[in-house]
């Protein structure tokens, strides 16, 4: 395990912003893949709770290939194999569009010259599909992708890797994420944080208060 860059959060304001992607910059929900394919609401809920689940999807975020995932899951649920295969074919349906207001904040930060980065739990194959559809990520100087690095949030190693890659100490960076566990890890390692629960309006207010906008 690599040693952390720092364990004490700086008392000065950050001058770098690091974004999560899912649920901060873009909507993401596996339900979008199967709405319309499974008409019965109770069966859809069962399918998403037992077959194509968030925990199963997390295996791709951690680096497991789509093909291996589908093969293994289909063996466990052979009667659902056709629908499981659609998880890959229709994966882009799970990211239907941006979170209102946050891409505009990224544009404004970039226009002010604020260094921007991202740390995301995202499978490598899924990210290859998604990246060309989301040009606001062009503002990111670097993006640490869990499926590429085989490291996932909320583990400390992905944050330590990001700090080294980005070339900034944790106390210089504001990390924006919707997941409380990810925020807790970042705080423990000395990052400034914004828990993205109040939407773009609350984030804008925080960025203004910190002098970043």
C-alpha positions in Angstrom: 0.0 0.0 0.0 1.3 3.4 -0.9 1.7 6.0 1.9 -0.7 8.9 1.8 0.4 12.4 0.7 -0.9 14.0 3.9 -3.1 13.2 6.8 -3.8 16.8 8.0 -6.3 19.0 6.2 -5.0 22.5 5.4 -6.7 25.4 7.0 -6.2 27.4 3.9 -8.8 27.5 1.1 -8.3 25.0 -1.8 -7.4 26.3 -5.3 -8.1 23.0 -7.1 -11.5 21.2 -7.6 -11.8 17.4 -8.0 -15.2 16.0 -9.1 -16.9 12.7 -8.8 -18.8 12.0 -12.0 -21.9 9.8 -11.3 -24.6 11.6 -9.4 -22.5 14.8 -9.4 -22.0 15.6 -13.1 -24.3 13.0 -14.7 -27.3 11.1 -13.7 -26.8 7.3 -13.4 -29.3 4.6 -12.7 -29.4 0.9 -13.9 -33.2 1.1 -13.9 -33.1 3.2 -17.1 -31.7 0.2 -18.9 -34.6 -2.1 -18.1 -37.6 0.3 -17.9 -39.7 -0.6 -20.9 -38.1 -4.0 -21.2 -39.6 -5.3 -17.9 -43.2 -4.0 -17.8 -44.2 -5.4 -14.4 -43.0 -3.0 -11.7 -42.6 -5.7 -9.1 -40.6 -7.9 -11.4 -38.4 -4.9 -12.3 -37.7 -4.2 -8.7 -36.9 -7.9 -8.1 -34.6 -8.0 -11.1 -32.7 -4.9 -10.0 -32.4 -6.1 -6.4 -31.2 -9.6 -7.3 -29.8 -9.9 -10.8 -28.5 -6.7 -12.3 -27.7 -5.0 -9.0 -25.5 -2.0 -8.0 -23.2 -4.4 -6.1 -22.8 -6.5 -9.2 -22.2 -3.4 -11.3 -19.5 -2.4 -8.8 -17.4 -5.4 -10.0 -17.0 -3.5 -13.3 -16.0 -0.4 -11.5 -13.4 -2.5 -9.7 -12.0 -3.7 -13.0 -13.8 -6.9 -14.0 -14.6 -7.0 -17.8 -18.1 -6.8 -19.1 -17.9 -10.2 -20.8 -16.8 -12.0 -17.7 -19.5 -10.4 -15.6 -22.2 -11.3 -18.0 -21.0 -14.9 -18.3 -20.8 -15.3 -14.5 -24.2 -13.7 -13.9 -25.9 -15.6 -16.6 -24.7 -18.9 -15.1 -26.3 -17.9 -11.8 -29.5 -16.7 -13.4 -29.8 -18.7 -16.7 -33.5 -17.8 -17.1 -32.5 -14.1 -17.1 -29.5 -14.4 -19.5 -31.1 -12.5 -22.4 -31.8 -9.5 -20.1 -28.4 -9.7 -18.5 -26.7 -9.4 -21.9 -28.7 -6.2 -22.4 -26.8 -4.7 -19.5 -23.8 -4.3 -21.9 -25.7 -3.6 -25.1 -27.8 -0.8 -23.5 -25.4 0.4 -20.8 -25.5 4.0 -22.1 -29.2 4.1 -21.2 -28.1 4.2 -17.6 -26.5 7.6 -18.0 -29.4 9.6 -19.5 -28.0 13.1 -19.0 -26.2 15.6 -16.8 -27.2 16.7 -13.3 -28.9 20.0 -13.7 -26.5 22.9 -13.2 -23.2 21.1 -12.4 -21.7 21.1 -15.9 -22.2 24.8 -16.1 -20.3 25.2 -12.8 -17.4 23.2 -14.4 -17.5 25.6 -17.4 -17.3 28.6 -15.0 -14.5 27.2 -13.0 -12.5 26.4 -16.1 -13.1 29.9 -17.4 -11.5 31.2 -14.2 -8.5 29.0 -14.7 -9.2 26.7 -11.7 -7.4 23.4 -12.1 -10.0 20.7 -12.5 -9.7 16.9 -12.1 -12.0 13.9 -11.4 -11.9 10.7 -9.4 -14.6 8.3 -10.5 -15.8 4.7 -9.8 -16.3 3.8 -13.4 -15.5 0.6 -15.3 -13.0 1.1 -18.1 -15.2 -0.3 -20.8 -18.2 1.7 -19.6 -16.1 4.9 -19.5 -14.9 4.4 -23.1 -18.6 4.4 -24.1 -19.5 7.3 -22.0 -16.5 9.7 -22.4 -17.2 10.8 -26.0 -20.8 11.8 -25.0 -19.8 14.1 -22.2 -17.6 17.0 -23.5 -17.6 18.9 -20.2 -14.9 16.4 -19.1 -12.6 18.1 -21.6 -12.0 20.6 -18.8 -10.4 17.9 -16.6 -6.7 17.9 -16.6 -6.7 14.3 -15.5 -9.3 11.7 -14.5 -8.5 8.8 -12.2 -10.8 5.9 -13.2 -11.3 3.0 -10.8 -11.7 0.3 -13.5 -8.4 1.3 -15.1 -6.5 1.5 -11.8 -8.2 -1.5 -10.1 -8.7 0.8 -7.1 -12.1 2.0 -5.9 -13.6 4.7 -3.6 -13.9 4.8 -0.7 -10.6 3.1 -0.3 -7.7 5.4 0.5 -5.4 4.1 -2.2 -7.3 5.7 -5.1 -7.2 9.1 -3.3 -3.4 8.8 -2.7 -2.9 7.8 -6.3 -4.9 10.8 -7.4 -3.0 13.3 -5.3 0.3 12.0 -6.8 -1.0 12.1 -10.3 -2.6 15.5 -10.0 0.5 16.9 -8.4 -1.4 18.7 -5.6 -1.4 18.1 -1.8 -4.8 17.1 -0.4 -5.1 20.4 1.5 -5.0 22.2 -1.9 -7.9 20.4 -3.3 -11.7 20.4 -2.9 -13.3 17.0 -3.5 -16.9 17.0 -4.6 -18.8 13.7 -4.2 -22.4 12.5 -3.4 -21.3 9.4 -1.4 -20.8 10.0 2.3 -18.2 7.2 2.6 -16.1 8.7 -0.1 -16.3 12.1 1.6 -15.3 10.6 4.9 -12.1 9.0 3.3 -11.2 12.3 1.6 -11.6 14.2 4.9 -9.5 11.6 6.8 -6.7 12.1 4.3 -6.8 15.9 4.6 -8.8 16.9 1.5 -11.3 19.7 1.6 -14.8 18.3 0.8 -18.2 19.2 -0.5 -20.8 16.5 0.1 -23.0 16.9 -3.0 -26.5 16.5 -1.5 -28.0 19.9 -2.2 -27.6 20.0 -5.9 -25.8 22.6 -8.1 -27.2 25.5 -6.1 -25.5 24.4 -2.8 -22.3 23.6 -4.6 -22.3 27.0 -6.3 -22.7 28.7 -2.9 -19.8 26.7 -1.5 -17.5 27.5 -4.4 -18.4 31.2 -4.1 -17.7 31.2 -0.4 -14.3 29.6 -1.0 -13.4 32.2 -3.7 -13.3 29.6 -6.5 -16.1 31.3 -8.5 
